[in-house]
Amino acid sequence: MLISFSTRHIQPQFFIAVPLVLERILKEIYRKLNAKSPLAAPLFDYAMQYKIRWTQRGFDTPIINRLICKKINEQFGGKLKLIGVSSAPLAESTHALVQAALNVNVVNAYGATETCGGSHMLHVDDLASSCGVPYSSSKFYLKSWNEGGYSTEDKPNPRGEIVLGGDTIASGYYKMEEETKRAFEVDENGEIWYSSGDIGEVLPNGTLKIIGKFERVVLLVANN
């Protein structure tokens, strides 16, 4: 079953998901299409690409919405309007296709335990695939990771490790001095900055896009 009995009957207007859940939703959609007819999936792809193309230009597709998207949205109760996504990078193709197929807005957010929750979020009316801009309590900058091939001098957009600051940054890991020194830094003004280990790209409109992660394993286990 794609969606549980309770979800269809609760009829949510908003829910939170991780990228893997959206990928499984698409997988189930295609499974059902392929079970109907060999032509069902190709026709669905054509309709979705048509919708994505015109939606990006600022136009709606009411016929596709009524004939295709409404039936898919009904699997979620029929009132779903917004999906919030976080915890991992979301592929642009998955973002666009889920947004089109369910006729909803898919909103990316970004944050970490070390930032006490979210630090960035895309505006609910923005159709882009970035994580948006920082909350008023958060700020960030990119730090070049030359060994991995990411630099703040990259063209067309700067890329690098995301370093987060602001009022919600933790002071460090409990009884883990070495890990704290490696991930947290106090600047000359006494402000704490957290090196996330996530690789980001700043788009021309100033929004942040997550494009990868480099290996820095942090064991969240207190020393005895």
Backbone torsions as a table, in degrees:
resi	resn	phi	psi	omega
1	MET	NA	135.0	179.0
2	LEU	-70.2	-49.3	-178.1
3	ILE	-128.4	142.1	-176.7
4	SER	-69.8	162.7	177.0
5	PHE	-55.1	-44.6	-175.8
6	SER	-65.0	-39.6	-179.0
7	THR	-64.4	-43.0	-179.8
8	ARG	-63.6	-32.7	-175.9
9	HIS	-91.4	-22.5	175.1
10	ILE	-72.8	-29.8	178.1
11	GLN	58.1	60.7	-179.2
12	PRO	-68.4	151.4	173.0
13	GLN	-98.4	-16.0	-176.6
14	PHE	-150.5	139.6	169.7
15	PHE	-148.8	160.3	-178.8
16	ILE	-101.0	139.2	179.6
17	ALA	-144.2	165.6	170.3
18	VAL	-105.6	160.1	-178.1
19	PRO	-52.9	-36.6	-179.2
20	LEU	-60.8	-37.1	178.7
21	VAL	-64.0	-42.3	179.2
22	LEU	-65.2	-38.2	177.7
23	GLU	-64.2	-37.5	178.4
24	ARG	-70.7	-33.5	175.6
25	ILE	-61.8	-46.8	178.8
26	LEU	-63.0	-40.4	179.0
27	LYS	-60.1	-40.5	179.8
28	GLU	-69.8	-37.9	177.2
29	ILE	-59.3	-46.5	-179.0
30	TYR	-69.4	-32.5	177.3
31	ARG	-61.6	-44.2	-179.6
32	LYS	-68.7	-37.9	178.8
33	LEU	-64.9	-44.7	-179.7
34	ASN	-65.7	-28.3	178.3
35	ALA	-73.7	-23.4	-179.5
36	LYS	-79.9	-49.7	-173.2
37	SER	-166.3	148.4	175.9
38	PRO	-62.8	-22.0	-178.6
39	LEU	-91.7	-12.3	-173.5
40	ALA	-63.4	-46.9	-178.0
41	ALA	-66.0	-46.6	177.5
42	PRO	-60.6	-38.5	177.7
43	LEU	-66.6	-38.9	176.9
44	PHE	-62.7	-45.1	178.7
45	ASP	-58.8	-44.0	-179.7
46	TYR	-61.5	-45.5	-178.7
47	ALA	-64.7	-40.5	-179.0
48	MET	-68.7	-42.0	178.4
49	GLN	-64.5	-37.1	175.5
50	TYR	-61.1	-47.2	-179.4
51	LYS	-64.2	-44.6	-179.9
52	ILE	-59.2	-44.3	-177.8
53	ARG	-61.7	-45.5	-177.4
54	TRP	-77.8	-30.9	176.6
55	THR	-64.6	-40.7	178.2
56	GLN	-64.1	-22.4	177.4
57	ARG	-89.8	-1.0	177.1
58	GLY	96.3	12.2	-178.9
59	PHE	-110.5	152.5	176.5
60	ASP	-96.1	166.1	179.1
61	THR	-129.9	74.6	-172.2
62	PRO	-61.2	-33.7	-178.9
63	ILE	-68.7	-46.4	176.9
64	ILE	-62.5	-40.8	179.2
65	ASN	-58.7	-42.5	-176.3
66	ARG	-75.3	-41.2	-174.2
67	LEU	-83.1	-29.9	-174.3
68	ILE	-118.6	-58.0	-170.9
69	CYS	-65.1	-36.0	-179.4
70	LYS	-60.8	-39.1	-179.1
71	LYS	-67.0	-37.1	179.2
72	ILE	-71.0	-43.0	179.6
73	ASN	-62.5	-30.5	179.2
74	GLU	-63.5	-22.7	175.8
75	GLN	-66.8	-17.5	177.8
76	PHE	-105.7	10.9	-179.8
77	GLY	108.4	-13.2	175.2
78	GLY	87.7	-3.4	-177.6
79	LYS	-119.4	6.1	-176.4
80	LEU	-65.5	129.6	-178.1
81	LYS	-123.4	-23.8	-171.8
82	LEU	-146.3	135.7	175.2
83	ILE	-123.5	123.4	175.1
84	GLY	-94.5	134.1	-175.6
85	VAL	-128.8	135.4	177.4
86	SER	-155.5	-174.1	173.5
87	SER	88.4	-20.3	-179.5
88	ALA	-162.9	159.3	177.1
89	PRO	-60.2	137.3	179.1
90	LEU	-105.9	122.8	-179.7
91	ALA	-61.0	139.0	-179.0
92	GLU	-58.7	-38.9	-178.9
93	SER	-65.2	-40.2	177.7
94	THR	-66.1	-44.4	178.7
95	HIS	-55.9	-52.2	-176.2
96	ALA	-65.8	-40.3	-175.5
97	LEU	-72.3	-42.2	177.4
98	VAL	-64.1	-42.0	179.4
99	GLN	-59.8	-41.4	-179.5
100	ALA	-74.2	-46.9	-173.4
101	ALA	-64.4	-38.6	-178.9
102	LEU	-93.9	-7.2	-177.2
103	ASN	56.0	51.3	179.8
104	VAL	-130.9	169.9	169.4
105	ASN	-93.4	129.3	175.0
106	VAL	-104.3	118.8	-173.7
107	VAL	-112.7	120.1	176.6
108	ASN	-81.7	143.9	173.1
109	ALA	-134.9	160.4	-178.5
110	TYR	-142.4	143.2	177.2
111	GLY	179.1	-171.0	-178.5
112	ALA	-157.7	164.4	174.8
113	THR	-58.0	-38.6	-177.6
114	GLU	-68.9	-16.1	176.3
115	THR	-102.8	12.4	179.8
116	CYS	57.4	40.3	178.6
117	GLY	113.5	-150.5	-174.8
118	GLY	-70.5	148.3	174.4
119	SER	-123.1	-24.9	-179.8
120	HIS	-133.9	152.4	173.5
121	MET	-157.2	140.6	176.6
122	LEU	-77.3	143.0	177.5
123	HIS	-62.8	142.7	-174.0
124	VAL	-62.4	-22.4	-179.9
125	ASP	-97.8	2.2	-179.1
126	ASP	-87.9	128.5	-178.0
127	LEU	-92.0	5.0	-178.2
128	ALA	-72.4	172.0	-178.7
129	SER	-107.6	15.2	179.1
130	SER	-85.2	-179.5	177.1
131	CYS	-97.4	9.3	175.1
132	GLY	79.3	-150.6	-175.3
133	VAL	-113.3	164.5	-179.0
134	PRO	-66.9	151.5	169.1
135	TYR	-63.5	164.6	-179.7
136	SER	-62.6	-22.7	-179.3
137	SER	-92.5	1.0	-173.9
138	SER	-125.2	158.5	173.1
139	LYS	-153.0	166.2	-177.4
140	PHE	-157.7	165.3	167.4
141	TYR	-148.5	164.9	177.9
142	LEU	-101.3	140.6	177.3
143	LYS	-117.1	126.4	-177.9
144	SER	-57.8	139.3	173.2
145	TRP	-122.9	83.0	-172.1
146	ASN	-63.8	-34.1	179.8
147	GLU	-62.3	-30.8	-179.6
148	GLY	-93.2	-3.9	178.4
149	GLY	86.7	22.5	179.1
150	TYR	-117.9	131.0	-177.3
151	SER	-140.5	148.4	175.6
152	THR	-70.2	-9.1	176.8
153	GLU	-96.1	2.3	-178.6
154	ASP	-61.4	148.6	176.7
155	LYS	-117.5	142.8	7.2
156	PRO	-83.4	-11.3	-176.5
157	ASN	-129.1	142.7	176.4
158	PRO	-65.1	143.1	180.0
159	ARG	-135.5	155.0	178.4
160	GLY	164.4	-177.5	177.8
161	GLU	-70.2	138.8	-180.0
162	ILE	-83.2	122.9	176.6
163	VAL	-113.5	124.1	-171.0
164	LEU	-109.8	140.6	176.2
165	GLY	-138.0	178.5	179.7
166	GLY	127.5	-174.1	-174.1
167	ASP	-72.1	-18.3	-172.8
168	THR	-101.3	4.7	-177.5
169	ILE	-73.2	134.1	177.8
170	ALA	-67.9	161.5	179.6
171	SER	-86.9	-11.3	179.4
172	GLY	151.0	-174.7	178.8
173	TYR	-94.2	139.6	-176.5
174	TYR	-64.3	120.0	177.6
175	LYS	55.3	34.2	178.5
176	MET	-132.8	73.8	-172.8
177	GLU	-62.8	-42.5	-176.8
178	GLU	-66.7	-44.4	178.2
179	GLU	-65.9	-36.2	177.9
180	THR	-64.0	-43.5	179.7
181	LYS	-63.9	-34.5	-177.0
182	ARG	-77.0	-33.7	-174.1
183	ALA	-100.8	-23.1	-176.2
184	PHE	-118.2	143.6	179.7
185	GLU	-139.8	137.3	177.4
186	VAL	-103.8	123.2	-177.7
187	ASP	-83.5	-177.3	-175.4
188	GLU	-65.2	-18.1	177.9
189	ASN	-94.1	4.0	179.8
190	GLY	83.5	9.6	-179.3
191	GLU	-88.3	139.9	-177.8
192	ILE	-92.4	133.3	177.2
193	TRP	-122.3	136.8	-178.0
194	TYR	-109.7	121.3	175.7
195	SER	-84.6	109.9	-166.7
196	SER	-75.8	-27.2	-172.0
197	GLY	83.8	-4.5	176.3
198	ASP	-91.5	143.2	178.7
199	ILE	-98.5	126.9	-178.0
200	GLY	-123.8	165.6	176.6
201	GLU	-133.9	131.8	178.1
202	VAL	-95.8	118.4	-177.7
203	LEU	-78.7	163.8	-177.5
204	PRO	-55.5	-28.3	-179.8
205	ASN	-86.2	6.4	176.7
206	GLY	89.3	-0.9	-179.8
207	THR	-84.3	157.8	-177.2
208	LEU	-100.6	133.9	176.6
209	LYS	-121.6	130.4	178.4
210	ILE	-85.0	125.6	-177.2
211	ILE	-121.1	-4.5	179.5
212	GLY	172.3	-170.1	-178.7
213	LYS	-154.5	140.0	173.1
214	PHE	-106.9	163.7	-170.9
215	GLU	-77.7	114.0	166.7
216	ARG	-146.4	95.9	-174.1
217	VAL	-80.3	124.8	177.4
218	VAL	-115.3	115.6	179.5
219	LEU	-88.8	110.4	-176.6
220	LEU	-84.7	61.5	179.0
221	VAL	-127.8	124.3	-177.5
222	ALA	-65.6	141.2	174.8
223	ASN	-72.5	144.3	178.5
224	ASN	-81.2	NA	NA
